Amino acid sequence: MTARIRRALVTGASAGIGAAIARELAARGVEVVLVARRSERLRELAEELATTTEVLVADLADPTGRDLVARRLASVDRPVDLLVNNAGLGVYGALASQDPDRIRALVEVNVAAVVELTRAALPGLLARERGGIINVGSTAGYLPGPYSAVYGATKAFVRSFTEAVYEEVRATPVHVLLLSPGVTRTEFQDVAGVPEGVFPPALTGTVDQVARAALDAFAAGRPVCVPAAADRVVAYGAQILPSALTRRVRASVMRRYVA
Ligand SMILES: NC(=O)c1ccc[n+]([C@@H]2O[C@H](COP(=O)([O-])OP(=O)(O)OC[C@H]3O[C@@H](n4cnc5c(N)ncnc54)[C@H](OP(=O)(O)O)[C@@H]3O)[C@@H](O)[C@H]2O)c1
C-alpha cells in the first residue's frame, strides 16, 4: 500500500513521533510536507531528509493555521497521498486546576485539527483512488483518564472517529489507520507537565519503533496499530474490563503523583 504513496503530509513533524515518521517515510522514498509551529526545527529536518520536502508553518490551535493546511491537502498541484495527523499535546493534573487556555489548545489540536484535516484530505484521496490517513491516538484513548481527563477524552475521540472513518472507506482503495502508541520517549511529557515517576523508563518505547510499526501497519492495511506488546494488553484489556474498575485503578495510581 505504501508503494503508491508518493507524497505525505505530517503534522507535528518538528519533534518526537512526527519527526520519526517523517524520517521513516523519507527513508522509504516518500516526499514529505512538514507541518508544525517551530519553523527552524522543520527547516533543519527538511535539510536532513534525502527526499524532496516542503515546510508549512502552521498553528493548528488556530482556525487560520488549520485552514492553511486544509488548503494544502485539497490542492491538486503536487497532491498529498498520505496525511499523518500526529500533532498533539497533553495536560496533566486535576481538571479544576488546569489552565483554560491550555485546555482549549489541547482540544483544538487533538480534536478539531484531526477532524478538519481528515475531512480536507478525503475527497482528493477518494477521487485519486490511492493513499490514506494515519491518525495518532494513544493507549490513553482506551480508558477514562483521571488527572489527564481532557487528554484521555481527546484520544478516545480520535479512536472512535478514526475507526468509524476506516469503515466508511473500507471498500475503497483509500486506507485509514488508528495509531495508538503507549508511553514513548519525546518532549510530550515535559510539555504536558507529567509528574516525575508516572511512566517508568522500562515501559517507555522509542519513536523509531512507533514510526516503523505505524508505516508497516498502514502498508499491511490494518485498521489499528498499538506498537508495543505490553500496550496491546492495556488497550485490549481495557475493552473487556468494566470501566468502573479501570478508571478507579487509573485514578489511584495517578493520585500518588498529582498533588
Ligand atoms: N509521547 C508519548 O508518550 C505519546 C503516547 C501516546 C500518544 N502520543 C501522541 O503522539 C503524538 C505526538 O506526540 P509526541 O510524543 O511526539 O510529542 P512532542 O515531542 O511534544 O511533539 C508534539 C508535536 O506536535 C506539534 N504541535 C503541538 N502543538 C501544536 C500546534 N498548536 N500547532 C501545530 N503543531 C503543534 C509540535 O510542534 P511545534 O511545537 O513546533 O508546533 C510537535 O511537533 C501526539 O498526538 C501525542 O498525543 C504520544
The ligand as a MOL file (V3000), in Angstrom:
LIG
                    3D

  0  0  0     0  0            999 V3000
M  V30 BEGIN CTAB
M  V30 COUNTS 48 52 0 0 0
M  V30 BEGIN ATOM
M  V30 1 N 4.9470 10.5350 23.7320 0
M  V30 2 C 4.0120 9.7220 24.1850 0
M  V30 3 O 4.1890 9.0850 25.2470 0
M  V30 4 C 2.7390 9.5270 23.4030 0
M  V30 5 C 1.9470 8.3980 23.7010 0
M  V30 6 C 0.7940 8.2020 23.0000 0
M  V30 7 C 0.3970 9.0980 22.0200 0
M  V30 8 N 1.1830 10.1980 21.7630 0 CHG=1
M  V30 9 C 0.7080 11.1250 20.7300 0
M  V30 10 O 1.6960 11.2160 19.7230 0
M  V30 11 C 1.5950 12.4880 19.0810 0
M  V30 12 C 2.9810 13.1370 19.0070 0
M  V30 13 O 3.4190 13.3310 20.3320 0
M  V30 14 P 4.9740 13.3520 20.7340 0
M  V30 15 O 5.1170 12.4290 21.8590 0
M  V30 16 O 5.8190 13.2110 19.5480 0 CHG=-1
M  V30 17 O 5.0520 14.8390 21.3410 0
M  V30 18 P 6.1270 16.0310 21.1520 0
M  V30 19 O 7.5190 15.5010 21.0980 0
M  V30 20 O 5.7730 17.0150 22.2160 0
M  V30 21 O 5.7420 16.6220 19.7190 0
M  V30 22 C 4.4810 17.2350 19.5240 0
M  V30 23 C 4.4150 17.7860 18.1230 0
M  V30 24 O 3.1260 18.4240 17.9590 0
M  V30 25 C 3.3250 19.7330 17.4720 0
M  V30 26 N 2.2980 20.6710 17.9610 0
M  V30 27 C 1.9120 20.8820 19.2430 0
M  V30 28 N 1.0230 21.8960 19.2900 0
M  V30 29 C 0.8740 22.3360 18.0080 0
M  V30 30 C 0.1200 23.3830 17.4170 0
M  V30 31 N -0.6420 24.2170 18.1480 0
M  V30 32 N 0.1930 23.5570 16.0790 0
M  V30 33 C 0.9790 22.7440 15.3220 0
M  V30 34 N 1.7230 21.7430 15.8170 0
M  V30 35 C 1.6710 21.5470 17.1590 0
M  V30 36 C 4.7010 20.1440 17.9970 0
M  V30 37 O 5.2790 21.1310 17.1230 0
M  V30 38 P 5.5090 22.6920 17.4760 0
M  V30 39 O 5.6520 22.7870 18.9700 0
M  V30 40 O 6.7560 23.0330 16.7080 0
M  V30 41 O 4.2930 23.3540 16.9370 0
M  V30 42 C 5.4810 18.8410 17.8710 0
M  V30 43 O 5.9980 18.6960 16.5750 0
M  V30 44 C 0.5720 13.2970 19.8750 0
M  V30 45 O -0.6740 13.2490 19.2160 0
M  V30 46 C 0.5000 12.5510 21.2020 0
M  V30 47 O -0.7300 12.7250 21.8440 0
M  V30 48 C 2.3440 10.4340 22.4260 0
M  V30 END ATOM
M  V30 BEGIN BOND
M  V30 1 1 1 2
M  V30 2 2 2 3
M  V30 3 1 2 4
M  V30 4 1 4 5
M  V30 5 2 4 48
M  V30 6 2 5 6
M  V30 7 1 6 7
M  V30 8 2 7 8
M  V30 9 1 8 9
M  V30 10 1 8 48
M  V30 11 1 9 10
M  V30 12 1 9 46
M  V30 13 1 10 11
M  V30 14 1 11 12
M  V30 15 1 11 44
M  V30 16 1 12 13
M  V30 17 1 13 14
M  V30 18 2 14 15
M  V30 19 1 14 16
M  V30 20 1 14 17
M  V30 21 1 17 18
M  V30 22 2 18 19
M  V30 23 1 18 20
M  V30 24 1 18 21
M  V30 25 1 21 22
M  V30 26 1 22 23
M  V30 27 1 23 24
M  V30 28 1 23 42
M  V30 29 1 24 25
M  V30 30 1 25 26
M  V30 31 1 25 36
M  V30 32 1 26 27
M  V30 33 1 26 35
M  V30 34 2 27 28
M  V30 35 1 28 29
M  V30 36 1 29 30
M  V30 37 2 29 35
M  V30 38 1 30 31
M  V30 39 2 30 32
M  V30 40 1 32 33
M  V30 41 2 33 34
M  V30 42 1 34 35
M  V30 43 1 36 37
M  V30 44 1 36 42
M  V30 45 1 37 38
M  V30 46 2 38 39
M  V30 47 1 38 40
M  V30 48 1 38 41
M  V30 49 1 42 43
M  V30 50 1 44 45
M  V30 51 1 44 46
M  V30 52 1 46 47
M  V30 END BOND
M  V30 END CTAB
M  END
